């Protein structure tokens, strides 16, 4: 019976185990998780009626990966969609007040977010020339400035990056973090035209399949929180998950470990937007050293964070370990505060607001959790969740609880007009929260892929490589499971 060890019990690792069990039920699977619980950053906690998401707040149906996973786990009936208001009403905190994000291009005409010159630069984007040298890598800030002007970059690109990556738009690679944007420029000559073509194609595809026309993208969760998804995966994969087990190293079970040099890599003009999981070939098995007992495996999947992968791979391949260690992470503190509705000057019907990082606020943004999903706060109360820290204000995430709690409360008073003190507070710190796809990330991943291919039976995956969202993790889990299944069958 082939034996597969998966290191990392987050969404990606559990998805690999679940899908591999579906494809090849005869494979022996062991999932090793160093923490005392599986699920990675997905964790829901209930405190006297306040339901707090410690990590992600929900998932988008932009891709079918998570919805399909939920369906196959038999959990679709427990899904809840985000409120309609949370889809339509999103805000920026600029110049001391909340300013509603325009719902469409024509909303920008009356919006005060951009000056007349800024609006002109944005609306003339379809007629701007595309880049001549498409091979040179650009940051998100460089790309948006070139296509839509500096104002759009300073406001919208900063807000987008702050809300998703909590990173620096001047450092993040647009091709790595938002690969469809440069693709749209190449194929449609314009970002605006690219989005219009994509929307038209989705409608045409739906009509050709005889399906209803697709609606706008929505966010989803479960009434009891995202913990339902983790619990469903754990119930399905059975007792193969072992928590509290830290992997120290992975070595070849036979032969000697090498540090091979990667083959010559040439940068391609077109980026493949369907990333392949890392791994392949036919190997000789692995020896896995843990802090409890040694294990052997025919195949090893590293689905833990990149810095943990680097520590594990040092004995097997020093060059591969160095490349994985070079992927940076930021620091995030989640600060959830509960208030009486009577202490709030207004009860928002929306998703929340972002404070672009160039404004240097103590909170990167605030999600109005009880307005997004039901049962997030007791009757008569609201639950709001602030994200603090990030790349440019990392020190905020290290403030002590009282200092951090008071700082976030001050932000709530300023932005939301809160009058009373919070009746509930929960602070969760993530010292290494979100991997940063900085400039050079695509080349780094290409080198990693080349080295992994020289270690048959080794697979690297997780949100450090091809996408940080829950949908990306579920998609990579499915792809890796298929690759592992093919590898074990070849043996």
C-alpha positions in Angstrom: 0.0 0.0 0.0 1.6 3.4 -1.0 2.2 5.6 2.0 1.8 9.4 1.7 2.8 11.9 4.4 1.3 15.4 4.2 3.0 18.0 6.4 0.6 20.8 7.3 -3.0 20.5 8.4 -4.3 23.8 7.0 -6.9 24.1 4.3 -4.4 23.0 1.6 -3.1 20.0 3.4 -6.6 18.8 4.4 -7.8 19.3 0.9 -5.0 17.2 -0.5 -5.8 14.4 2.0 -9.6 14.6 1.2 -9.1 14.6 -2.6 -6.4 11.9 -2.6 -8.7 9.7 -0.5 -11.4 10.2 -3.1 -9.1 9.4 -6.0 -7.0 6.5 -4.5 -8.8 5.2 -1.4 -6.1 2.4 -1.0 -3.3 5.0 -0.3 -2.3 5.3 3.3 -2.4 8.9 4.3 -0.9 10.6 7.3 -1.3 14.4 8.0 1.2 15.9 10.5 0.3 19.2 12.0 2.7 20.9 14.6 0.0 22.9 16.3 -2.6 21.4 18.7 -5.4 21.8 16.1 -5.8 21.5 12.4 -7.3 24.1 10.1 -4.3 26.5 9.8 -5.5 30.1 10.0 -9.2 29.1 9.8 -10.6 29.2 13.2 -14.0 30.3 14.6 -14.5 31.1 18.3 -17.8 31.7 20.1 -17.7 34.1 23.1 -21.1 34.7 24.8 -22.9 35.2 21.5 -20.0 36.9 19.7 -18.8 34.7 16.8 -15.3 35.7 15.9 -13.4 34.5 12.8 -9.7 34.5 13.8 -8.5 34.2 10.2 -10.4 34.5 7.0 -13.9 36.0 7.2 -15.4 34.1 4.3 -14.6 32.8 0.8 -15.5 34.1 -2.7 -17.1 32.0 -5.4 -14.8 33.5 -8.0 -13.6 30.0 -8.7 -15.5 26.7 -8.1 -12.9 25.1 -5.9 -14.3 25.9 -2.4 -18.0 25.5 -3.4 -17.1 22.1 -5.0 -15.3 21.1 -1.8 -18.2 22.2 0.3 -20.6 20.2 -2.0 -18.5 17.1 -1.9 -18.4 17.3 1.9 -22.2 17.5 2.1 -22.1 21.0 3.6 -23.8 23.0 0.9 -27.0 23.2 2.9 -25.3 25.0 5.7 -23.8 27.8 3.6 -24.9 31.4 4.1 -24.3 34.2 1.6 -23.0 37.5 2.6 -25.6 40.2 2.8 -26.5 42.2 -0.3 -25.5 45.4 1.4 -22.0 44.0 2.1 -21.6 43.4 -1.7 -22.7 46.8 -2.7 -21.5 49.1 0.1 -17.8 49.3 0.7 -15.9 52.3 2.0 -12.5 53.9 2.2 -11.4 56.0 5.1 -9.7 59.0 3.6 -9.2 62.6 4.8 -10.8 61.9 8.1 -14.1 60.4 6.9 -15.7 57.3 5.3 -16.2 57.6 1.6 -18.2 55.1 -0.3 -16.5 53.2 -3.1 -18.3 53.7 -6.4 -20.3 50.7 -7.5 -19.3 51.0 -11.1 -17.4 53.1 -13.6 -20.1 55.7 -13.9 -20.2 56.1 -10.1 -16.7 57.5 -10.3 -18.1 60.5 -12.2 -19.8 61.8 -9.1 -17.3 60.3 -6.6 -15.1 62.7 -4.6 -12.3 60.1 -4.4 -10.5 61.3 -7.5 -9.8 64.8 -8.8 -11.0 65.6 -12.3 -7.5 64.9 -13.6 -7.5 61.5 -11.8 -10.9 60.6 -13.3 -9.7 61.6 -16.8 -6.6 59.4 -16.4 -8.7 56.4 -15.2 -11.4 56.8 -17.9 -8.9 57.1 -20.7 -7.2 53.8 -19.7 -8.6 51.8 -22.7 -6.8 54.1 -25.1 -3.4 53.9 -23.4 -0.8 51.9 -25.2 0.2 48.6 -23.9 3.8 47.9 -22.8 6.3 47.1 -25.5 8.6 45.0 -23.2 6.1 42.6 -21.5 8.9 40.5 -20.0 10.1 43.1 -17.4 8.4 42.6 -14.1 6.3 45.5 -12.6 5.1 46.2 -9.1 1.3 46.7 -8.6 1.9 50.4 -8.0 4.0 50.7 -11.2 1.4 48.8 -13.3 -1.7 50.8 -12.1 0.2 54.1 -12.3 1.1 53.4 -15.9 -2.3 52.2 -16.9 -4.6 54.5 -14.8 -2.6 57.3 -13.2 -1.0 58.0 -9.9 -4.2 58.9 -8.1 -5.8 55.6 -8.9 -2.7 53.8 -7.8 -2.4 55.7 -4.5 -6.1 55.2 -3.7 -7.6 52.1 -5.3 -4.4 50.0 -5.8 -3.3 50.7 -2.3 -6.7 49.9 -0.9 -6.9 46.6 -2.9 -3.5 45.5 -1.8 -4.2 46.5 1.8 -7.5 44.6 1.9 -6.1 41.4 0.4 -2.4 41.1 1.1 -1.7 43.8 3.7 1.4 44.4 1.7 3.2 47.2 -0.1 2.0 47.9 -3.6 5.4 49.2 -4.5 7.0 45.8 -3.7 4.3 43.3 -4.7 4.6 41.8 -8.2 1.4 42.4 -10.2 2.1 39.3 -12.3 2.3 37.2 -9.2 -0.4 38.7 -7.0 -2.9 39.7 -9.7 -1.8 37.7 -12.8 -5.0 38.4 -14.8 -4.3 42.2 -14.9 -1.2 42.0 -17.1 -2.9 39.2 -19.1 -5.8 41.5 -19.8 -3.4 44.2 -21.0 -1.7 41.8 -23.3 -4.9 40.2 -24.7 -7.4 43.1 -24.7 -5.0 46.0 -24.7 -6.8 47.5 -21.6 -7.8 46.5 -18.1 -11.3 48.0 -18.6 -11.8 46.2 -21.9 -10.4 43.0 -20.4 -13.0 43.0 -17.6 -15.8 43.7 -20.1 -14.6 40.8 -22.3 -14.4 38.5 -19.3 -18.0 39.4 -18.2 -19.3 38.9 -21.8 -17.5 35.5 -22.1 -19.0 34.3 -18.8 -22.5 35.1 -20.0 -21.9 33.4 -23.4 -20.5 30.3 -21.7 -23.5 30.1 -19.4 -25.9 30.5 -22.4 -24.1 27.8 -24.4 -24.5 25.4 -21.4 -28.2 26.4 -21.0 -27.5 27.8 -17.5 -28.8 31.0 -15.9 -26.7 34.1 -16.6 -24.1 34.4 -13.9 -24.6 36.9 -11.2 -22.0 39.0 -9.4 -19.3 37.4 -7.4 -20.4 36.7 -3.8 -18.8 35.9 -0.4 -19.9 32.9 1.5 -19.5 31.3 5.0 -21.5 29.1 7.3 -24.0 30.2 9.9 -21.6 28.7 12.5 -18.5 30.1 10.9 -15.8 28.8 8.7 -14.8 26.3 11.3 -17.6 24.1 9.8 -15.4 23.6 6.7 -12.4 22.4 8.8 -14.6 20.1 10.9 -16.1 18.7 7.8 -12.7 17.9 6.3 -11.5 16.4 9.6 -14.6 14.2 9.8 -14.1 13.0 6.2 -10.4 12.2 6.3 -10.8 10.3 9.6 -8.0 9.6 12.1 -5.1 10.2 9.6 -4.5 13.7 11.1 -2.0 13.8 13.9 -1.7 17.2 15.7 1.1 18.3 17.9 3.7 16.6 15.7 6.5 18.8 14.3 8.6 17.6 11.4 12.3 18.3 11.7 13.6 17.1 8.4 12.9 15.1 5.3 15.6 12.9 3.7 15.8 10.2 1.1 15.2 6.8 2.6 17.9 5.4 0.3 20.9 7.0 -1.3 22.4 10.4 -0.5 20.8 13.8 -0.5 22.0 16.2 -3.1 21.9 19.9 -3.7 21.3 19.8 -7.5 21.7 22.9 -9.6 18.5 24.0 -11.5 18.5 23.9 -15.2 18.9 27.0 -17.2 15.6 28.9 -17.0 14.5 31.4 -19.6 11.8 33.9 -18.9 8.8 33.3 -21.1 6.9 36.2 -22.5 3.5 34.7 -21.5 2.8 33.5 -18.0 0.8 30.3 -17.5 -2.2 31.2 -15.4 -3.0 27.6 -14.6 -0.2 26.9 -12.1 0.9 23.3 -11.8 1.6 21.9 -8.4 5.3 21.3 -7.5 6.5 17.7 -7.7 6.6 14.7 -9.9 8.6 11.7 -11.2 9.4 8.3 -9.7 11.6 8.2 -6.5 12.9 5.9 -3.8 10.9 7.0 -0.7 11.6 9.4 2.2 12.7 9.3 5.8 10.8 11.8 7.9 12.3 12.9 11.2 9.7 14.2 13.7 9.9 15.3 17.4 7.9 12.1 18.3 8.9 9.2 16.1 10.6 8.6 12.7 8.4 7.9 9.7 8.9 6.7 6.1 6.8 7.5 3.1 6.7 6.9 -0.7 5.7 10.5 -1.2 5.8 13.7 0.9 3.6 16.7 0.5 4.8 19.9 2.2 1.7 22.0 2.7 3.0 24.0 5.6 4.1 27.7 5.3 7.2 28.3 3.2 9.4 29.1 6.2 8.5 25.7 7.8 9.2 24.0 4.4 12.6 25.7 4.4 13.5 24.3 7.8 12.4 20.8 6.8 14.2 20.8 3.5 17.6 21.9 4.7 19.1 18.3 4.8 17.5 17.3 1.6 18.4 20.3 -0.6 20.0 23.4 0.8 19.4 25.5 -2.3 15.7 24.6 -2.3 15.5 25.4 1.4 17.1 28.8 0.8 14.7 29.7 -2.0 11.6 28.8 0.1 13.0 30.7 3.1 13.2 33.8 0.8 9.4 34.2 0.7 8.5 37.0 3.1 5.5 37.1 5.4 3.8 40.0 7.2 2.5 40.4 10.7 -1.2 40.8 11.4 -3.3 41.4 14.5 -7.0 40.7 14.4 -8.9 42.9 16.9 -12.6 42.1 17.3 -14.7 44.5 19.3 -18.4 44.2 20.3 -20.6 47.3 20.9 -24.1 47.9 22.0 -26.1 49.2 19.1 -27.3 52.1 21.2 -23.7 53.2 21.5 -23.3 53.4 17.7 -24.3 56.5 15.9 -25.4 54.3 13.0 -25.6 50.6 12.2 -23.9 50.1 8.8 -25.3 48.0 6.0 -22.1 47.1 4.2 -18.9 45.1 4.3 -16.6 47.6 6.0 -13.8 50.0 5.1 -10.2 50.1 4.1 -7.7 52.7 5.2 -5.0 52.8 2.5 -1.6 52.2 4.0 -0.3 55.5 2.8 -2.7 57.1 5.3 -0.7 55.5 8.1 -3.8 54.6 10.2 -3.5 52.2 13.2 -6.1 49.9 11.6 -5.7 48.7 8.0 -9.4 48.2 7.8 -12.5 47.2 9.6 -15.0 44.5 8.7 -18.6 44.9 9.9 -19.0 41.2 10.7 -22.5 41.3 12.1 -23.7 43.2 9.0 -22.0 40.7 6.6 -23.2 37.4 8.1 -26.0 36.4 10.5 -25.5 35.3 14.1 -22.2 37.2 14.6 -23.4 39.1 17.6 -26.2 38.8 20.2 -29.4 40.8 19.6 -28.9 44.5 20.3 -25.1 44.3 19.7 -22.7 44.6 16.7 -19.4 42.9 16.1 -16.7 44.7 14.1 -13.2 43.3 13.3 -10.1 45.4 12.6 -6.9 44.2 10.9 -3.8 45.8 12.1 -0.1 45.7 11.2 0.8 44.6 7.7 4.1 45.3 5.9 4.2 49.1 6.5 2.9 49.2 10.1 4.2 45.9 11.4 5.0 47.4 14.8 1.3 47.9 15.5 0.7 44.1 15.6 3.2 43.9 18.4 1.5 46.4 20.7 0.3 45.0 24.0 -3.4 44.1 24.2 -4.5 47.3 26.0 -2.6 49.6 23.8 -3.8 47.9 20.6 -7.4 47.6 21.9 -7.6 51.3 22.7 -6.0 52.3 19.4 -8.6 50.3 17.5 -11.4 51.7 19.6 -10.2 55.2 18.8 -10.3 54.4 15.1 -13.9 53.1 15.6 -14.9 56.4 17.3 -13.3 58.5 14.6 -14.7 56.5 11.6 -17.9 55.2 13.0 -18.9 57.7 15.6 -19.0 55.1 18.4 -19.9 56.7 21.8 -19.6 53.9 24.4 -16.8 51.5 25.3 -16.7 48.1 23.8 -18.4 45.3 25.8 -16.3 42.6 24.1 -12.8 42.3 22.9 -10.8 39.5 21.3 -7.3 39.9 19.9 -5.6 37.3 17.7 -2.0 37.7 16.6 -0.5 36.1 13.5 3.3 36.7 13.6 3.6 35.3 10.0 0.2 35.8 8.5 0.2 36.3 4.7 3.0 35.4 2.2 4.1 38.4 0.2 4.5 37.9 -3.6 7.2 40.5 -3.9 9.1 41.4 -7.1 11.0 38.3 -8.3 8.4 35.9 -6.9 7.6 34.3 -10.3 11.3 33.6 -11.0 11.7 32.2 -7.4 8.8 29.8 -7.9 10.2 28.7 -11.2 13.5 27.9 -9.6 11.8 26.0 -6.8 9.7 24.0 -9.4 12.9 23.0 -11.2 14.6 21.8 -8.0 11.5 19.9 -6.8 11.3 18.1 -10.1 14.7 16.6 -9.3 13.3 15.0 -6.1 10.7 12.5 -7.3 7.9 12.0 -4.8 8.3 15.4 -3.2 5.5 18.0 -3.6 5.4 21.6 -2.4 2.2 23.4 -2.1 0.3 26.0 0.0 -0.5 29.7 -0.2 3.1 30.7 -0.6 3.3 29.9 -4.3 0.2 30.3 -6.5 -2.4 32.3 -4.6 -3.3 33.2 -1.0 -7.1 33.0 -1.0 -9.1 30.0 0.3 -10.1 29.3 -3.3 -6.4 29.1 -4.3 -5.6 26.7 -1.5 -8.5 24.4 -2.3 -7.6 24.4 -6.0 -4.0 23.6 -5.3 -5.0 20.9 -2.9 -7.1 19.2 -5.7 -4.3 19.6 -8.3 -1.6 18.2 -5.9 -3.8 15.3 -4.9 -4.1 14.3 -8.6 -0.4 14.5 -9.1 0.3 12.4 -5.9 -2.2 9.9 -7.0 -0.5 9.5 -10.4 2.9 9.2 -8.7 1.8 6.5 -6.3 0.1 4.6 -9.1 3.3 4.7 -11.2 5.1 3.0 -8.3 
